[in-house]
Amino acid sequence: MKKFALSLCVLGVFLLLIGGALTSKSIQGYVIRSYGRIANPEQPEPEPEPESPQSTQLSQIGYLTMFSSIGFFTVAFLYNRNRRNV
């Protein structure tokens, strides 16, 4: 395996681990959410809208990084396969 294909595989594994960590519910519990409102002491603060637990922005970023890691694995496989046939 050439260095280029090996570096793509290492990058793919790294992105797969990062994406898996971002999609886990235990990591998402530590994210600070800001709603962009300044509290007025005279008015009661409205309750924030609950986010759907299936698709938060952090999990979408995690899935995107996992799909990109699959792309890196595919490019490394095709590059290595092309080098063997030459």
N, CA, C and O atoms as a Maestro MAE file, in Angstrom:
{
 s_m_m2io_version
 :::
 2.0.0
}

f_m_ct {
 s_m_title
 :::
 protein
 m_atom[344] {
  # First column is atom index #
  i_m_mmod_type
  r_m_x_coord
  r_m_y_coord
  r_m_z_coord
  i_m_residue_number
  s_m_chain_name
  s_m_pdb_residue_name
  s_m_pdb_atom_name
  i_m_atomic_number
  :::
  1 25 0.853 -1.174 0.000 1 A "MET " " N  " 7
  2 3 0.000 0.000 0.000 1 A "MET " " CA " 6
  3 2 0.899 1.237 0.000 1 A "MET " " C  " 6
  4 15 1.858 1.341 0.765 1 A "MET " " O  " 8
  5 25 0.558 2.146 -0.868 2 A "LYS " " N  " 7
  6 3 1.341 3.364 -0.969 2 A "LYS " " CA " 6
  7 2 1.057 4.292 0.201 2 A "LYS " " C  " 6
  8 15 0.063 4.138 0.910 2 A "LYS " " O  " 8
  9 25 1.946 5.256 0.391 3 A "LYS " " N  " 7
  10 3 1.786 6.200 1.500 3 A "LYS " " CA " 6
  11 2 0.513 7.026 1.355 3 A "LYS " " C  " 6
  12 15 -0.131 7.355 2.351 3 A "LYS " " O  " 8
  13 25 0.146 7.365 0.115 4 A "PHE " " N  " 7
  14 3 -1.051 8.161 -0.115 4 A "PHE " " CA " 6
  15 2 -2.304 7.405 0.329 4 A "PHE " " C  " 6
  16 15 -3.166 7.966 1.007 4 A "PHE " " O  " 8
  17 25 -2.399 6.141 -0.053 5 A "ALA " " N  " 7
  18 3 -3.559 5.337 0.329 5 A "ALA " " CA " 6
  19 2 -3.575 5.096 1.836 5 A "ALA " " C  " 6
  20 15 -4.640 5.101 2.453 5 A "ALA " " O  " 8
  21 25 -2.423 4.890 2.419 6 A "LEU " " N  " 7
  22 3 -2.347 4.677 3.863 6 A "LEU " " CA " 6
  23 2 -2.751 5.934 4.624 6 A "LEU " " C  " 6
  24 15 -3.448 5.849 5.635 6 A "LEU " " O  " 8
  25 25 -2.319 7.100 4.146 7 A "SER " " N  " 7
  26 3 -2.695 8.344 4.822 7 A "SER " " CA " 6
  27 2 -4.198 8.605 4.689 7 A "SER " " C  " 6
  28 15 -4.809 9.148 5.609 7 A "SER " " O  " 8
  29 25 -4.804 8.224 3.551 8 A "LEU " " N  " 7
  30 3 -6.252 8.359 3.411 8 A "LEU " " CA " 6
  31 2 -6.992 7.428 4.370 8 A "LEU " " C  " 6
  32 15 -8.029 7.799 4.919 8 A "LEU " " O  " 8
  33 25 -6.466 6.232 4.570 9 A "CYS " " N  " 7
  34 3 -7.088 5.297 5.519 9 A "CYS " " CA " 6
  35 2 -6.981 5.813 6.951 9 A "CYS " " C  " 6
  36 15 -7.935 5.700 7.720 9 A "CYS " " O  " 8
  37 25 -5.846 6.369 7.311 10 A "VAL " " N  " 7
  38 3 -5.681 6.927 8.660 10 A "VAL " " CA " 6
  39 2 -6.622 8.108 8.865 10 A "VAL " " C  " 6
  40 15 -7.236 8.240 9.924 10 A "VAL " " O  " 8
  41 25 -6.737 8.964 7.858 11 A "LEU " " N  " 7
  42 3 -7.659 10.088 7.943 11 A "LEU " " CA " 6
  43 2 -9.107 9.614 8.022 11 A "LEU " " C  " 6
  44 15 -9.917 10.208 8.734 11 A "LEU " " O  " 8
  45 25 -9.435 8.550 7.293 12 A "GLY " " N  " 7
  46 3 -10.777 7.983 7.354 12 A "GLY " " CA " 6
  47 2 -11.102 7.420 8.719 12 A "GLY " " C  " 6
  48 15 -12.211 7.613 9.216 12 A "GLY " " O  " 8
  49 25 -10.155 6.727 9.337 13 A "VAL " " N  " 7
  50 3 -10.374 6.184 10.684 13 A "VAL " " CA " 6
  51 2 -10.543 7.320 11.689 13 A "VAL " " C  " 6
  52 15 -11.403 7.251 12.568 13 A "VAL " " O  " 8
  53 25 -9.735 8.351 11.561 14 A "PHE " " N  " 7
  54 3 -9.831 9.498 12.467 14 A "PHE " " CA " 6
  55 2 -11.202 10.172 12.359 14 A "PHE " " C  " 6
  56 15 -11.834 10.474 13.371 14 A "PHE " " O  " 8
  57 25 -11.651 10.404 11.129 15 A "LEU " " N  " 7
  58 3 -12.955 11.040 10.940 15 A "LEU " " CA " 6
  59 2 -14.095 10.132 11.386 15 A "LEU " " C  " 6
  60 15 -15.118 10.618 11.870 15 A "LEU " " O  " 8
  61 25 -13.933 8.829 11.230 16 A "LEU " " N  " 7
  62 3 -14.961 7.898 11.686 16 A "LEU " " CA " 6
  63 2 -15.092 7.932 13.203 16 A "LEU " " C  " 6
  64 15 -16.204 7.876 13.729 16 A "LEU " " O  " 8
  65 25 -13.977 8.023 13.907 17 A "LEU " " N  " 7
  66 3 -14.017 8.115 15.365 17 A "LEU " " CA " 6
  67 2 -14.624 9.442 15.828 17 A "LEU " " C  " 6
  68 15 -15.420 9.469 16.767 17 A "LEU " " O  " 8
  69 25 -14.252 10.528 15.177 18 A "ILE " " N  " 7
  70 3 -14.801 11.837 15.533 18 A "ILE " " CA " 6
  71 2 -16.309 11.874 15.267 18 A "ILE " " C  " 6
  72 15 -17.073 12.372 16.093 18 A "ILE " " O  " 8
  73 25 -16.732 11.352 14.125 19 A "GLY " " N  " 7
  74 3 -18.155 11.331 13.804 19 A "GLY " " CA " 6
  75 2 -18.950 10.468 14.758 19 A "GLY " " C  " 6
  76 15 -20.065 10.823 15.140 19 A "GLY " " O  " 8
  77 25 -18.384 9.329 15.148 20 A "GLY " " N  " 7
  78 3 -19.062 8.470 16.115 20 A "GLY " " CA " 6
  79 2 -19.182 9.124 17.472 20 A "GLY " " C  " 6
  80 15 -20.181 8.944 18.169 20 A "GLY " " O  " 8
  81 25 -18.176 9.878 17.850 21 A "ALA " " N  " 7
  82 3 -18.238 10.571 19.137 21 A "ALA " " CA " 6
  83 2 -19.263 11.701 19.101 21 A "ALA " " C  " 6
  84 15 -19.953 11.940 20.092 21 A "ALA " " O  " 8
  85 25 -19.366 12.390 17.979 22 A "LEU " " N  " 7
  86 3 -20.319 13.492 17.883 22 A "LEU " " CA " 6
  87 2 -21.764 13.008 17.868 22 A "LEU " " C  " 6
  88 15 -22.654 13.730 18.319 22 A "LEU " " O  " 8
  89 25 -22.014 11.823 17.368 23 A "THR " " N  " 7
  90 3 -23.382 11.329 17.309 23 A "THR " " CA " 6
  91 2 -23.825 10.644 18.595 23 A "THR " " C  " 6
  92 15 -25.011 10.355 18.753 23 A "THR " " O  " 8
  93 25 -22.915 10.379 19.507 24 A "SER " " N  " 7
  94 3 -23.312 9.700 20.742 24 A "SER " " CA " 6
  95 2 -24.090 10.657 21.644 24 A "SER " " C  " 6
  96 15 -23.787 11.848 21.716 24 A "SER " " O  " 8
  97 25 -25.074 10.126 22.314 25 A "LYS " " N  " 7
  98 3 -25.950 10.954 23.158 25 A "LYS " " CA " 6
  99 2 -25.233 11.445 24.409 25 A "LYS " " C  " 6
  100 15 -25.599 12.490 24.946 25 A "LYS " " O  " 8
  101 25 -24.226 10.726 24.887 26 A "SER " " N  " 7
  102 3 -23.521 11.170 26.086 26 A "SER " " CA " 6
  103 2 -22.699 12.429 25.822 26 A "SER " " C  " 6
  104 15 -22.575 13.278 26.705 26 A "SER " " O  " 8
  105 25 -22.140 12.561 24.627 27 A "ILE " " N  " 7
  106 3 -21.391 13.771 24.276 27 A "ILE " " CA " 6
  107 2 -22.351 14.932 24.060 27 A "ILE " " C  " 6
  108 15 -22.037 16.063 24.431 27 A "ILE " " O  " 8
  109 25 -23.506 14.679 23.470 28 A "GLN " " N  " 7
  110 3 -24.445 15.751 23.182 28 A "GLN " " CA " 6
  111 2 -25.044 16.344 24.451 28 A "GLN " " C  " 6
  112 15 -25.543 17.468 24.419 28 A "GLN " " O  " 8
  113 25 -25.008 15.629 25.553 29 A "GLY " " N  " 7
  114 3 -25.527 16.160 26.805 29 A "GLY " " CA " 6
  115 2 -24.666 17.260 27.389 29 A "GLY " " C  " 6
  116 15 -25.142 18.036 28.217 29 A "GLY " " O  " 8
  117 25 -23.410 17.347 26.977 30 A "TYR " " N  " 7
  118 3 -22.502 18.350 27.510 30 A "TYR " " CA " 6
  119 2 -22.438 19.617 26.678 30 A "TYR " " C  " 6
  120 15 -21.696 20.535 27.026 30 A "TYR " " O  " 8
  121 25 -23.186 19.696 25.597 31 A "VAL " " N  " 7
  122 3 -23.149 20.864 24.728 31 A "VAL " " CA " 6
  123 2 -24.008 21.963 25.338 31 A "VAL " " C  " 6
  124 15 -25.143 21.716 25.743 31 A "VAL " " O  " 8
  125 25 -23.473 23.167 25.403 32 A "ILE " " N  " 7
  126 3 -24.205 24.313 25.941 32 A "ILE " " CA " 6
  127 2 -25.065 24.882 24.826 32 A "ILE " " C  " 6
  128 15 -24.566 25.197 23.746 32 A "ILE " " O  " 8
  129 25 -26.348 25.011 25.087 33 A "ARG " " N  " 7
  130 3 -27.258 25.539 24.083 33 A "ARG " " CA " 6
  131 2 -27.578 26.997 24.407 33 A "ARG " " C  " 6
  132 15 -27.869 27.336 25.554 33 A "ARG " " O  " 8
  133 25 -27.523 27.839 23.409 34 A "SER " " N  " 7
  134 3 -27.851 29.246 23.567 34 A "SER " " CA " 6
  135 2 -29.030 29.568 22.672 34 A "SER " " C  " 6
  136 15 -29.051 29.179 21.504 34 A "SER " " O  " 8
  137 25 -30.014 30.279 23.214 35 A "TYR " " N  " 7
  138 3 -31.193 30.623 22.448 35 A "TYR " " CA " 6
  139 2 -31.180 32.072 21.984 35 A "TYR " " C  " 6
  140 15 -32.106 32.496 21.293 35 A "TYR " " O  " 8
  141 25 -30.167 32.839 22.340 36 A "GLY " " N  " 7
  142 3 -29.999 34.184 21.838 36 A "GLY " " CA " 6
  143 2 -30.971 35.200 22.388 36 A "GLY " " C  " 6
  144 15 -31.266 36.182 21.707 36 A "GLY " " O  " 8
  145 25 -31.480 35.010 23.584 37 A "ARG " " N  " 7
  146 3 -32.405 35.962 24.181 37 A "ARG " " CA " 6
  147 2 -31.808 36.519 25.465 37 A "ARG " " C  " 6
  148 15 -31.177 35.805 26.246 37 A "ARG " " O  " 8
  149 25 -32.022 37.796 25.657 38 A "ILE " " N  " 7
  150 3 -31.604 38.421 26.901 38 A "ILE " " CA " 6
  151 2 -32.818 38.458 27.817 38 A "ILE " " C  " 6
  152 15 -33.893 38.906 27.417 38 A "ILE " " O  " 8
  153 25 -32.647 37.995 29.024 39 A "ALA " " N  " 7
  154 3 -33.767 37.893 29.957 39 A "ALA " " CA " 6
  155 2 -34.164 39.277 30.461 39 A "ALA " " C  " 6
  156 15 -33.317 40.092 30.826 39 A "ALA " " O  " 8
  157 25 -35.448 39.516 30.471 40 A "ASN " " N  " 7
  158 3 -36.014 40.751 31.011 40 A "ASN " " CA " 6
  159 2 -36.661 40.382 32.349 40 A "ASN " " C  " 6
  160 15 -37.540 39.521 32.379 40 A "ASN " " O  " 8
  161 25 -36.248 41.013 33.461 41 A "PRO " " N  " 7
  162 3 -36.777 40.599 34.767 41 A "PRO " " CA " 6
  163 2 -38.275 40.856 34.931 41 A "PRO " " C  " 6
  164 15 -38.909 40.241 35.788 41 A "PRO " " O  " 8
  165 25 -38.848 41.748 34.132 42 A "GLU " " N  " 7
  166 3 -40.272 42.041 34.271 42 A "GLU " " CA " 6
  167 2 -41.155 41.051 33.528 42 A "GLU " " C  " 6
  168 15 -42.325 40.885 33.871 42 A "GLU " " O  " 8
  169 25 -40.610 40.397 32.523 43 A "GLN " " N  " 7
  170 3 -41.391 39.439 31.752 43 A "GLN " " CA " 6
  171 2 -40.924 38.029 32.079 43 A "GLN " " C  " 6
  172 15 -39.726 37.784 32.219 43 A "GLN " " O  " 8
  173 25 -41.861 37.111 32.199 44 A "PRO " " N  " 7
  174 3 -41.436 35.725 32.428 44 A "PRO " " CA " 6
  175 2 -40.740 35.183 31.180 44 A "PRO " " C  " 6
  176 15 -41.129 35.472 30.049 44 A "PRO " " O  " 8
  177 25 -39.722 34.407 31.420 45 A "GLU " " N  " 7
  178 3 -38.956 33.864 30.308 45 A "GLU " " CA " 6
  179 2 -39.727 32.711 29.674 45 A "GLU " " C  " 6
  180 15 -40.129 31.781 30.372 45 A "GLU " " O  " 8
  181 25 -39.939 32.760 28.353 46 A "PRO " " N  " 7
  182 3 -40.649 31.650 27.708 46 A "PRO " " CA " 6
  183 2 -39.775 30.403 27.680 46 A "PRO " " C  " 6
  184 15 -38.548 30.478 27.612 46 A "PRO " " O  " 8
  185 25 -40.431 29.278 27.733 47 A "GLU " " N  " 7
  186 3 -39.689 28.012 27.706 47 A "GLU " " CA " 6
  187 2 -39.126 27.798 26.311 47 A "GLU " " C  " 6
  188 15 -39.816 28.037 25.320 47 A "GLU " " O  " 8
  189 25 -37.880 27.350 26.225 48 A "PRO " " N  " 7
  190 3 -37.293 27.104 24.903 48 A "PRO " " CA " 6
  191 2 -37.976 25.908 24.250 48 A "PRO " " C  " 6
  192 15 -38.472 25.002 24.920 48 A "PRO " " O  " 8
  193 25 -37.983 25.938 22.925 49 A "GLU " " N  " 7
  194 3 -38.575 24.846 22.183 49 A "GLU " " CA " 6
  195 2 -37.671 23.626 22.281 49 A "GLU " " C  " 6
  196 15 -36.469 23.739 22.041 49 A "GLU " " O  " 8
  197 25 -38.212 22.472 22.626 50 A "PRO " " N  " 7
  198 3 -37.370 21.282 22.717 50 A "PRO " " CA " 6
  199 2 -36.956 20.822 21.325 50 A "PRO " " C  " 6
  200 15 -37.744 20.841 20.379 50 A "PRO " " O  " 8
  201 25 -35.714 20.414 21.231 51 A "GLU " " N  " 7
  202 3 -35.210 19.901 19.958 51 A "GLU " " CA " 6
  203 2 -35.548 18.430 19.855 51 A "GLU " " C  " 6
  204 15 -35.612 17.718 20.857 51 A "GLU " " O  " 8
  205 25 -35.762 17.988 18.639 52 A "SER " " N  " 7
  206 3 -36.039 16.571 18.463 52 A "SER " " CA " 6
  207 2 -34.759 15.782 18.741 52 A "SER " " C  " 6
  208 15 -33.696 16.136 18.232 52 A "SER " " O  " 8
  209 25 -34.845 14.733 19.530 53 A "PRO " " N  " 7
  210 3 -33.622 14.004 19.890 53 A "PRO " " CA " 6
  211 2 -33.026 13.222 18.721 53 A "PRO " " C  " 6
  212 15 -31.873 12.795 18.791 53 A "PRO " " O  " 8
  213 25 -33.798 13.028 17.645 54 A "GLN " " N  " 7
  214 3 -33.268 12.241 16.542 54 A "GLN " " CA " 6
  215 2 -32.256 13.020 15.710 54 A "GLN " " C  " 6
  216 15 -31.251 12.451 15.282 54 A "GLN " " O  " 8
  217 25 -32.496 14.302 15.472 55 A "SER " " N  " 7
  218 3 -31.591 15.032 14.593 55 A "SER " " CA " 6
  219 2 -31.243 16.391 15.195 55 A "SER " " C  " 6
  220 15 -31.930 17.381 14.947 55 A "SER " " O  " 8
  221 25 -30.207 16.429 15.961 56 A "THR " " N  " 7
  222 3 -29.670 17.697 16.409 56 A "THR " " CA " 6
  223 2 -28.578 18.122 15.434 56 A "THR " " C  " 6
  224 15 -28.127 17.325 14.611 56 A "THR " " O  " 8
  225 25 -28.163 19.359 15.531 57 A "GLN " " N  " 7
  226 3 -27.144 19.840 14.601 57 A "GLN " " CA " 6
  227 2 -25.825 19.106 14.823 57 A "GLN " " C  " 6
  228 15 -25.090 18.837 13.873 57 A "GLN " " O  " 8
  229 25 -25.534 18.787 16.065 58 A "LEU " " N  " 7
  230 3 -24.289 18.085 16.360 58 A "LEU " " CA " 6
  231 2 -24.296 16.671 15.773 58 A "LEU " " C  " 6
  232 15 -23.276 16.205 15.267 58 A "LEU " " O  " 8
  233 25 -25.431 15.996 15.839 59 A "SER " " N  " 7
  234 3 -25.488 14.650 15.267 59 A "SER " " CA " 6
  235 2 -25.425 14.709 13.744 59 A "SER " " C  " 6
  236 15 -24.867 13.808 13.117 59 A "SER " " O  " 8
  237 25 -25.985 15.749 13.141 60 A "GLN " " N  " 7
  238 3 -25.894 15.880 11.689 60 A "GLN " " CA " 6
  239 2 -24.449 16.085 11.254 60 A "GLN " " C  " 6
  240 15 -24.022 15.534 10.239 60 A "GLN " " O  " 8
  241 25 -23.699 16.866 12.009 61 A "ILE " " N  " 7
  242 3 -22.275 17.053 11.704 61 A "ILE " " CA " 6
  243 2 -21.525 15.734 11.881 61 A "ILE " " C  " 6
  244 15 -20.628 15.416 11.100 61 A "ILE " " O  " 8
  245 25 -21.892 14.971 12.907 62 A "GLY " " N  " 7
  246 3 -21.261 13.672 13.128 62 A "GLY " " CA " 6
  247 2 -21.518 12.706 11.994 62 A "GLY " " C  " 6
  248 15 -20.607 12.003 11.556 62 A "GLY " " O  " 8
  249 25 -22.757 12.663 11.510 63 A "TYR " " N  " 7
  250 3 -23.064 11.773 10.385 63 A "TYR " " CA " 6
  251 2 -22.354 12.228 9.121 63 A "TYR " " C  " 6
  252 15 -21.923 11.396 8.322 63 A "TYR " " O  " 8
  253 25 -22.227 13.519 8.931 64 A "LEU " " N  " 7
  254 3 -21.516 14.034 7.763 64 A "LEU " " CA " 6
  255 2 -20.042 13.633 7.802 64 A "LEU " " C  " 6
  256 15 -19.476 13.267 6.772 64 A "LEU " " O  " 8
  257 25 -19.416 13.698 8.971 65 A "THR " " N  " 7
  258 3 -18.011 13.289 9.056 65 A "THR " " CA " 6
  259 2 -17.860 11.783 8.861 65 A "THR " " C  " 6
  260 15 -16.864 11.329 8.298 65 A "THR " " O  " 8
  261 25 -18.841 11.006 9.323 66 A "MET " " N  " 7
  262 3 -18.756 9.563 9.094 66 A "MET " " CA " 6
  263 2 -18.904 9.228 7.614 66 A "MET " " C  " 6
  264 15 -18.209 8.346 7.109 66 A "MET " " O  " 8
  265 25 -19.804 9.922 6.911 67 A "PHE " " N  " 7
  266 3 -19.937 9.684 5.476 67 A "PHE " " CA " 6
  267 2 -18.699 10.138 4.723 67 A "PHE " " C  " 6
  268 15 -18.312 9.502 3.743 67 A "PHE " " O  " 8
  269 25 -18.072 11.213 5.154 68 A "SER " " N  " 7
  270 3 -16.841 11.645 4.489 68 A "SER " " CA " 6
  271 2 -15.713 10.647 4.742 68 A "SER " " C  " 6
  272 15 -14.860 10.454 3.876 68 A "SER " " O  " 8
  273 25 -15.694 10.011 5.915 69 A "SER " " N  " 7
  274 3 -14.667 8.996 6.164 69 A "SER " " CA " 6
  275 2 -14.866 7.797 5.250 69 A "SER " " C  " 6
  276 15 -13.893 7.190 4.802 69 A "SER " " O  " 8
  277 25 -16.123 7.450 4.968 70 A "ILE " " N  " 7
  278 3 -16.379 6.368 4.017 70 A "ILE " " CA " 6
  279 2 -15.872 6.761 2.636 70 A "ILE " " C  " 6
  280 15 -15.367 5.920 1.893 70 A "ILE " " O  " 8
  281 25 -16.005 8.032 2.295 71 A "GLY " " N  " 7
  282 3 -15.458 8.520 1.034 71 A "GLY " " CA " 6
  283 2 -13.945 8.402 0.976 71 A "GLY " " C  " 6
  284 15 -13.391 8.031 -0.059 71 A "GLY " " O  " 8
  285 25 -13.272 8.713 2.077 72 A "PHE " " N  " 7
  286 3 -11.814 8.564 2.119 72 A "PHE " " CA " 6
  287 2 -11.404 7.100 1.974 72 A "PHE " " C  " 6
  288 15 -10.429 6.797 1.287 72 A "PHE " " O  " 8
  289 25 -12.139 6.188 2.615 73 A "PHE " " N  " 7
  290 3 -11.849 4.759 2.463 73 A "PHE " " CA " 6
  291 2 -12.038 4.311 1.015 73 A "PHE " " C  " 6
  292 15 -11.244 3.527 0.497 73 A "PHE " " O  " 8
  293 25 -13.087 4.809 0.366 74 A "THR " " N  " 7
  294 3 -13.362 4.435 -1.013 74 A "THR " " CA " 6
  295 2 -12.272 4.941 -1.950 74 A "THR " " C  " 6
  296 15 -11.824 4.209 -2.832 74 A "THR " " O  " 8
  297 25 -11.847 6.176 -1.767 75 A "VAL " " N  " 7
  298 3 -10.786 6.730 -2.613 75 A "VAL " " CA " 6
  299 2 -9.480 5.974 -2.395 75 A "VAL " " C  " 6
  300 15 -8.757 5.699 -3.353 75 A "VAL " " O  " 8
  301 25 -9.172 5.638 -1.149 76 A "ALA " " N  " 7
  302 3 -7.949 4.876 -0.874 76 A "ALA " " CA " 6
  303 2 -8.008 3.495 -1.502 76 A "ALA " " C  " 6
  304 15 -7.012 3.014 -2.044 76 A "ALA " " O  " 8
  305 25 -9.173 2.852 -1.434 77 A "PHE " " N  " 7
  306 3 -9.313 1.526 -2.044 77 A "PHE " " CA " 6
  307 2 -9.147 1.596 -3.556 77 A "PHE " " C  " 6
  308 15 -8.444 0.778 -4.149 77 A "PHE " " O  " 8
  309 25 -9.799 2.578 -4.179 78 A "LEU " " N  " 7
  310 3 -9.704 2.695 -5.633 78 A "LEU " " CA " 6
  311 2 -8.293 3.081 -6.082 78 A "LEU " " C  " 6
  312 15 -7.814 2.609 -7.113 78 A "LEU " " O  " 8
  313 25 -7.633 3.939 -5.304 79 A "TYR " " N  " 7
  314 3 -6.261 4.321 -5.644 79 A "TYR " " CA " 6
  315 2 -5.333 3.110 -5.524 79 A "TYR " " C  " 6
  316 15 -4.485 2.887 -6.388 79 A "TYR " " O  " 8
  317 25 -5.492 2.344 -4.474 80 A "ASN " " N  " 7
  318 3 -4.645 1.166 -4.280 80 A "ASN " " CA " 6
  319 2 -4.938 0.116 -5.326 80 A "ASN " " C  " 6
  320 15 -4.020 -0.554 -5.800 80 A "ASN " " O  " 8
  321 25 -6.193 -0.045 -5.697 81 A "ARG " " N  " 7
  322 3 -6.571 -1.019 -6.711 81 A "ARG " " CA " 6
  323 2 -6.036 -0.609 -8.080 81 A "ARG " " C  " 6
  324 15 -5.603 -1.462 -8.855 81 A "ARG " " O  " 8
  325 25 -6.063 0.679 -8.382 82 A "ASN " " N  " 7
  326 3 -5.558 1.185 -9.654 82 A "ASN " " CA " 6
  327 2 -4.045 0.999 -9.738 82 A "ASN " " C  " 6
  328 15 -3.521 0.698 -10.811 82 A "ASN " " O  " 8
  329 25 -3.344 1.171 -8.635 83 A "ARG " " N  " 7
  330 3 -1.876 1.019 -8.632 83 A "ARG " " CA " 6
  331 2 -1.465 -0.436 -8.838 83 A "ARG " " C  " 6
  332 15 -0.418 -0.703 -9.428 83 A "ARG " " O  " 8
  333 25 -2.269 -1.370 -8.361 84 A "ARG " " N  " 7
  334 3 -1.928 -2.800 -8.517 84 A "ARG " " CA " 6
  335 2 -2.110 -3.257 -9.957 84 A "ARG " " C  " 6
  336 15 -1.374 -4.123 -10.429 84 A "ARG " " O  " 8
  337 25 -3.092 -2.679 -10.667 85 A "ASN " " N  " 7
  338 3 -3.370 -3.099 -12.033 85 A "ASN " " CA " 6
  339 2 -2.398 -2.523 -13.044 85 A "ASN " " C  " 6
  340 15 -2.316 -3.015 -14.170 85 A "ASN " " O  " 8
  341 25 -1.657 -1.487 -12.663 86 A "VAL " " N  " 7
  342 3 -0.734 -0.842 -13.604 86 A "VAL " " CA " 6
  343 2 0.545 -1.590 -13.718 86 A "VAL " " C  " 6
  344 15 1.432 -1.184 -14.468 86 A "VAL " " O  " 8
  :::
 }
 m_bond[343] {
  # First column is bond index #
  i_m_from
  i_m_to
  i_m_order
  :::
  1 1 2 1
  2 2 3 1
  3 3 4 2
  4 3 5 1
  5 5 6 1
  6 6 7 1
  7 7 8 2
  8 7 9 1
  9 9 10 1
  10 10 11 1
  11 11 12 2
  12 11 13 1
  13 13 14 1
  14 14 15 1
  15 15 16 2
  16 15 17 1
  17 17 18 1
  18 18 19 1
  19 19 20 2
  20 19 21 1
  21 21 22 1
  22 22 23 1
  23 23 24 2
  24 23 25 1
  25 25 26 1
  26 26 27 1
  27 27 28 2
  28 27 29 1
  29 29 30 1
  30 30 31 1
  31 31 32 2
  32 31 33 1
  33 33 34 1
  34 34 35 1
  35 35 36 2
  36 35 37 1
  37 37 38 1
  38 38 39 1
  39 39 40 2
  40 39 41 1
  41 41 42 1
  42 42 43 1
  43 43 44 2
  44 43 45 1
  45 45 46 1
  46 46 47 1
  47 47 48 2
  48 47 49 1
  49 49 50 1
  50 50 51 1
  51 51 52 2
  52 51 53 1
  53 53 54 1
  54 54 55 1
  55 55 56 2
  56 55 57 1
  57 57 58 1
  58 58 59 1
  59 59 60 2
  60 59 61 1
  61 61 62 1
  62 62 63 1
  63 63 64 2
  64 63 65 1
  65 65 66 1
  66 66 67 1
  67 67 68 2
  68 67 69 1
  69 69 70 1
  70 70 71 1
  71 71 72 2
  72 71 73 1
  73 73 74 1
  74 74 75 1
  75 75 76 2
  76 75 77 1
  77 77 78 1
  78 78 79 1
  79 79 80 2
  80 79 81 1
  81 81 82 1
  82 82 83 1
  83 83 84 2
  84 83 85 1
  85 85 86 1
  86 86 87 1
  87 87 88 2
  88 87 89 1
  89 89 90 1
  90 90 91 1
  91 91 92 2
  92 91 93 1
  93 93 94 1
  94 94 95 1
  95 95 96 2
  96 95 97 1
  97 97 98 1
  98 98 99 1
  99 99 100 2
  100 99 101 1
  101 101 102 1
  102 102 103 1
  103 103 104 2
  104 103 105 1
  105 105 106 1
  106 106 107 1
  107 107 108 2
  108 107 109 1
  109 109 110 1
  110 110 111 1
  111 111 112 2
  112 111 113 1
  113 113 114 1
  114 114 115 1
  115 115 116 2
  116 115 117 1
  117 117 118 1
  118 118 119 1
  119 119 120 2
  120 119 121 1
  121 121 122 1
  122 122 123 1
  123 123 124 2
  124 123 125 1
  125 125 126 1
  126 126 127 1
  127 127 128 2
  128 127 129 1
  129 129 130 1
  130 130 131 1
  131 131 132 2
  132 131 133 1
  133 133 134 1
  134 134 135 1
  135 135 136 2
  136 135 137 1
  137 137 138 1
  138 138 139 1
  139 139 140 2
  140 139 141 1
  141 141 142 1
  142 142 143 1
  143 143 144 2
  144 143 145 1
  145 145 146 1
  146 146 147 1
  147 147 148 2
  148 147 149 1
  149 149 150 1
  150 150 151 1
  151 151 152 2
  152 151 153 1
  153 153 154 1
  154 154 155 1
  155 155 156 2
  156 155 157 1
  157 157 158 1
  158 158 159 1
  159 159 160 2
  160 159 161 1
  161 161 162 1
  162 162 163 1
  163 163 164 2
  164 163 165 1
  165 165 166 1
  166 166 167 1
  167 167 168 2
  168 167 169 1
  169 169 170 1
  170 170 171 1
  171 171 172 2
  172 171 173 1
  173 173 174 1
  174 174 175 1
  175 175 176 2
  176 175 177 1
  177 177 178 1
  178 178 179 1
  179 179 180 2
  180 179 181 1
  181 181 182 1
  182 182 183 1
  183 183 184 2
  184 183 185 1
  185 185 186 1
  186 186 187 1
  187 187 188 2
  188 187 189 1
  189 189 190 1
  190 190 191 1
  191 191 192 2
  192 191 193 1
  193 193 194 1
  194 194 195 1
  195 195 196 2
  196 195 197 1
  197 197 198 1
  198 198 199 1
  199 199 200 2
  200 199 201 1
  201 201 202 1
  202 202 203 1
  203 203 204 2
  204 203 205 1
  205 205 206 1
  206 206 207 1
  207 207 208 2
  208 207 209 1
  209 209 210 1
  210 210 211 1
  211 211 212 2
  212 211 213 1
  213 213 214 1
  214 214 215 1
  215 215 216 2
  216 215 217 1
  217 217 218 1
  218 218 219 1
  219 219 220 2
  220 219 221 1
  221 221 222 1
  222 222 223 1
  223 223 224 2
  224 223 225 1
  225 225 226 1
  226 226 227 1
  227 227 228 2
  228 227 229 1
  229 229 230 1
  230 230 231 1
  231 231 232 2
  232 231 233 1
  233 233 234 1
  234 234 235 1
  235 235 236 2
  236 235 237 1
  237 237 238 1
  238 238 239 1
  239 239 240 2
  240 239 241 1
  241 241 242 1
  242 242 243 1
  243 243 244 2
  244 243 245 1
  245 245 246 1
  246 246 247 1
  247 247 248 2
  248 247 249 1
  249 249 250 1
  250 250 251 1
  251 251 252 2
  252 251 253 1
  253 253 254 1
  254 254 255 1
  255 255 256 2
  256 255 257 1
  257 257 258 1
  258 258 259 1
  259 259 260 2
  260 259 261 1
  261 261 262 1
  262 262 263 1
  263 263 264 2
  264 263 265 1
  265 265 266 1
  266 266 267 1
  267 267 268 2
  268 267 269 1
  269 269 270 1
  270 270 271 1
  271 271 272 2
  272 271 273 1
  273 273 274 1
  274 274 275 1
  275 275 276 2
  276 275 277 1
  277 277 278 1
  278 278 279 1
  279 279 280 2
  280 279 281 1
  281 281 282 1
  282 282 283 1
  283 283 284 2
  284 283 285 1
  285 285 286 1
  286 286 287 1
  287 287 288 2
  288 287 289 1
  289 289 290 1
  290 290 291 1
  291 291 292 2
  292 291 293 1
  293 293 294 1
  294 294 295 1
  295 295 296 2
  296 295 297 1
  297 297 298 1
  298 298 299 1
  299 299 300 2
  300 299 301 1
  301 301 302 1
  302 302 303 1
  303 303 304 2
  304 303 305 1
  305 305 306 1
  306 306 307 1
  307 307 308 2
  308 307 309 1
  309 309 310 1
  310 310 311 1
  311 311 312 2
  312 311 313 1
  313 313 314 1
  314 314 315 1
  315 315 316 2
  316 315 317 1
  317 317 318 1
  318 318 319 1
  319 319 320 2
  320 319 321 1
  321 321 322 1
  322 322 323 1
  323 323 324 2
  324 323 325 1
  325 325 326 1
  326 326 327 1
  327 327 328 2
  328 327 329 1
  329 329 330 1
  330 330 331 1
  331 331 332 2
  332 331 333 1
  333 333 334 1
  334 334 335 1
  335 335 336 2
  336 335 337 1
  337 337 338 1
  338 338 339 1
  339 339 340 2
  340 339 341 1
  341 341 342 1
  342 342 343 1
  343 343 344 2
  :::
 }
}
